[in-house]
Amino acid sequence: MENKGYVNAVDPTGQNKPPLRLKYAQRKVSQIRQLGFRGAIKEAVELVSFTLTYPNAVFCGLRPPDDKHSGNSPGWLCYCANPPYDYAPDGELCNPDPSKVFLVFVNEDRMIFEWRWEDADIESICDKEYLPRNHCTRFSKGRLL
C-alpha cells in the first residue's frame, strides 16, 4: 500500500482543501493477504487509490448493513467511482462490469475498512453518474461531493 499504509483521498468538504490522509485497516489488509489472489491485492492498492482520488460521489453517514459496528455512524464516508479497469482473480487486467460501481468505506478515524464492487443505480448510469443502488436512502447525511 502506498506510503507505508497511507493513501491520499479527496476531501469531500471542499475542493481547495488538502487531501485527507487515510490508512488501511490492518484487519482488512490481513484478509486480503490471506486470500492470496493477485487480483484482490491489485484491487486493494490500485482501485481503492483510484476511487479515493477520482470519486464520482462521496456519501456521509453509513447505515446498516455497511456499518455493522455501531449502527448509524454520521461521520463515516463512502467514496464511489467507476474505475476504467478491474482485475481478474489471477491479477490480469480486465474490463469492469458496466453495471457496477466501486465503493470504499472510511470510518471516523480515517481508516479504510472495506471496499468492494456493488450494483449501480440504473438511473444514475443513464445520467452518467454511476452511483450505488439505493444511494438516496442508504446514507444518513447524504451526498457531500
MOPETA-V19418 format. One record per residue. N is the residue number from 1. RES is the residue in three letters. BURIAL is + if it has 9 or more other C-alpha atoms within 8 Angstrom, else -. Layout:
# MOPETA-V19418
n:N res:RES burial:BURIAL
n:N res:RES burial:BURIAL
This chain:
# MOPETA-V19418
n:1 res:MET burial:-
n:2 res:GLU burial:-
n:3 res:ASN burial:-
n:4 res:LYS burial:-
n:5 res:GLY burial:-
n:6 res:TYR burial:+
n:7 res:VAL burial:+
n:8 res:ASN burial:+
n:9 res:ALA burial:+
n:10 res:VAL burial:+
n:11 res:ASP burial:+
n:12 res:PRO burial:-
n:13 res:THR burial:-
n:14 res:GLY burial:-
n:15 res:GLN burial:-
n:16 res:ASN burial:-
n:17 res:LYS burial:-
n:18 res:PRO burial:-
n:19 res:PRO burial:-
n:20 res:LEU burial:-
n:21 res:ARG burial:+
n:22 res:LEU burial:+
n:23 res:LYS burial:+
n:24 res:TYR burial:+
n:25 res:ALA burial:+
n:26 res:GLN burial:-
n:27 res:ARG burial:-
n:28 res:LYS burial:+
n:29 res:VAL burial:+
n:30 res:SER burial:-
n:31 res:GLN burial:-
n:32 res:ILE burial:+
n:33 res:ARG burial:+
n:34 res:GLN burial:-
n:35 res:LEU burial:-
n:36 res:GLY burial:-
n:37 res:PHE burial:+
n:38 res:ARG burial:+
n:39 res:GLY burial:+
n:40 res:ALA burial:+
n:41 res:ILE burial:+
n:42 res:LYS burial:+
n:43 res:GLU burial:+
n:44 res:ALA burial:+
n:45 res:VAL burial:+
n:46 res:GLU burial:-
n:47 res:LEU burial:+
n:48 res:VAL burial:+
n:49 res:SER burial:+
n:50 res:PHE burial:+
n:51 res:THR burial:+
n:52 res:LEU burial:+
n:53 res:THR burial:+
n:54 res:TYR burial:-
n:55 res:PRO burial:+
n:56 res:ASN burial:+
n:57 res:ALA burial:+
n:58 res:VAL burial:+
n:59 res:PHE burial:+
n:60 res:CYS burial:+
n:61 res:GLY burial:+
n:62 res:LEU burial:+
n:63 res:ARG burial:+
n:64 res:PRO burial:-
n:65 res:PRO burial:-
n:66 res:ASP burial:-
n:67 res:ASP burial:+
n:68 res:LYS burial:-
n:69 res:HIS burial:-
n:70 res:SER burial:-
n:71 res:GLY burial:-
n:72 res:ASN burial:+
n:73 res:SER burial:+
n:74 res:PRO burial:+
n:75 res:GLY burial:-
n:76 res:TRP burial:+
n:77 res:LEU burial:+
n:78 res:CYS burial:+
n:79 res:TYR burial:+
n:80 res:CYS burial:+
n:81 res:ALA burial:+
n:82 res:ASN burial:+
n:83 res:PRO burial:+
n:84 res:PRO burial:-
n:85 res:TYR burial:-
n:86 res:ASP burial:+
n:87 res:TYR burial:+
n:88 res:ALA burial:+
n:89 res:PRO burial:+
n:90 res:ASP burial:-
n:91 res:GLY burial:+
n:92 res:GLU burial:-
n:93 res:LEU burial:-
n:94 res:CYS burial:-
n:95 res:ASN burial:-
n:96 res:PRO burial:+
n:97 res:ASP burial:-
n:98 res:PRO burial:-
n:99 res:SER burial:-
n:100 res:LYS burial:+
n:101 res:VAL burial:+
n:102 res:PHE burial:+
n:103 res:LEU burial:+
n:104 res:VAL burial:+
n:105 res:PHE burial:+
n:106 res:VAL burial:+
n:107 res:ASN burial:+
n:108 res:GLU burial:-
n:109 res:ASP burial:-
n:110 res:ARG burial:+
n:111 res:MET burial:+
n:112 res:ILE burial:+
n:113 res:PHE burial:+
n:114 res:GLU burial:-
n:115 res:TRP burial:+
n:116 res:ARG burial:-
n:117 res:TRP burial:-
n:118 res:GLU burial:+
n:119 res:ASP burial:+
n:120 res:ALA burial:+
n:121 res:ASP burial:+
n:122 res:ILE burial:-
n:123 res:GLU burial:-
n:124 res:SER burial:+
n:125 res:ILE burial:+
n:126 res:CYS burial:-
n:127 res:ASP burial:-
n:128 res:LYS burial:-
n:129 res:GLU burial:-
n:130 res:TYR burial:+
n:131 res:LEU burial:+
n:132 res:PRO burial:+
n:133 res:ARG burial:+
n:134 res:ASN burial:-
n:135 res:HIS burial:+
n:136 res:CYS burial:-
n:137 res:THR burial:-
n:138 res:ARG burial:-
n:139 res:PHE burial:+
n:140 res:SER burial:+
n:141 res:LYS burial:-
n:142 res:GLY burial:+
n:143 res:ARG burial:+
n:144 res:LEU burial:+
n:145 res:LEU burial:-
